[in-house]
Amino acid sequence: MSEQQAVRQVDPRGLRFAAGITSVVLALTLVLNSPWPLAVQAVVFSVAFGVQASPYGWLFKRLVRPRLAPPKELEDAAPPRFAQLVGLVFAVVGLVGYLTGATVLGVVATGFALVAAFVNAAVGLCLGCEAYLLIHRIRTPTTATN
């Protein structure tokens, strides 16, 4: 595997680790009814776009992964990057809701993001990744063979 291919591959355990932290931050937003944890999460989603460059990815790489066996397989980084973008959109919508007084919008957007992050952390199903793959299938024409 070339170095460029390795950069495009991610350890799925790191994605679940990041989703777990994200779940906690989003739950704090709802429990505290405060936009500030959500603002922190939005920064995490956007500051270093890319799952390996994110602060949670850095924590996983430095503190958790050295204590684990090597991953059995790696995953393409494109679907999780798309999921991160979707998370950023929900975080921004939630922030707009909280900061403009449309608290219901903030709660709903944060709740949707929390459900997606929690499902990823708990069972490894990345809803944003699945959306990426669905969009990719729709946009990529297939040729019929006879």
N, C-alpha and C positions, 0 to 999 in steps of 0.2 A: 504494500500500500504506500503510495507516495505521500509526502508531507502535506501537499495540498488536499489530497483525499482525506487524510487524518483530521485536518482542520474542519472539514465538513461533516465529520462524524462526532456524535456525542454519546456519553454514557447515560443510558436511560435512568439509572439510579440517581444521577445528579438532577435530572429533570423532576423526578418525584421528590427529591429533597427540597428543591427550590419551590415546588408546588406546595409542600408542607409549610414552609416559612410564609409563603404568600397567603395561604389559608389562615394562618395565625394573624397576620397583619390585617387582612380583610375582616376577619371576625372581630378584631379589636376596634376597627372602624365602626362596625355595627353596634357592638356592646357599649362603646363609649359615646356613640352618636356624634362622632367627631370626624372632620375631614382630614385631620393631620396624619393619621396612619395611612390613609388612602393617598395623600400627597407623597408620602415617603415611597409607597409602592409604585406610584406613577413614575417617580424619579428612577427607581430601580428598573422598571420596564424600559425606560428611555435613555438613561445615561450612557449605557454601554450596550447598544443594541446588539444582541446576539447572546445566546444562552450561555456560552462558555465565558463571555466577557462580563456577564452580569455579576453584581456583588454576591448573589447567592451561589452562582457557579464557581466563583473564586473560593468561597467558604468550603464548598464541597470538594473542590480540587485540592485545597491546602489542608483541610482538617479531617474530612471524612474518607475520601477515596484512598489515601495512603493506608488506612486501617482495614480496607476491604480487599478481597481477592480481585484479580483483574476481571473486567466485565466479560460475560460469555459472548456478548455481541454488542455492537455499536449501532446507533440509529443515525439516519440522515438528519442534519441540523436544520434543513429548510422548514419542515413542518413545525418544529418547536419555535423557530423564529417567527413564523406567521402567527402562532398561538400567542406569543409574547406581544406582538402588535395588536392582536385582538384584545388582549388583557389591558394594554395601554389605552385603547379606545374606551373600554368599559370604565377604566379608572378615571379618565378625563371626563367622561359623561357624568360619572358619579361625583367628581369634584365640582363640576359646573352646577349640578343639582344642589349639593351641600352649600356651596358658596353663594348661590343666588337665592337661597331660601326655598328652593324646590326640593325639600328634604326627601319627599317620596321618590323622586327621580334618583337622588343620591343613594338611597337605601336599595332601590330595585337594581340599579346598575351594579352596586357593590355586591348585592346578593347573588346576581347572576355570575359575577366573576368568582365569588366565593364557592359557589356550587362547582364551577368548572375546575377551579384549583383543587378543591377537596377531592373530587372524583379522580383527578390525576394523581394526587398524593396517596389516596387510599387504595386504588385498584390499578393505577397505571394507564387509565384511559384518558388520553388527551383530546378533549373535544375540539379545541382549536386545530390540532393536528389532523383530526378526522375531517374537519371542514376544509383544510388545505388540500387534502388528498381528493376530496369530492370535487372541489373547484378545479384541481389539476386534471381529473378525469373528464370533466365537462369541457374544459378548454382544449384538451389534446384529442384531436380526431384519431379514431382508429381506422385502420384499413381492414376491410372484410376480405377474408380469403375464401376462395371457392374450392 
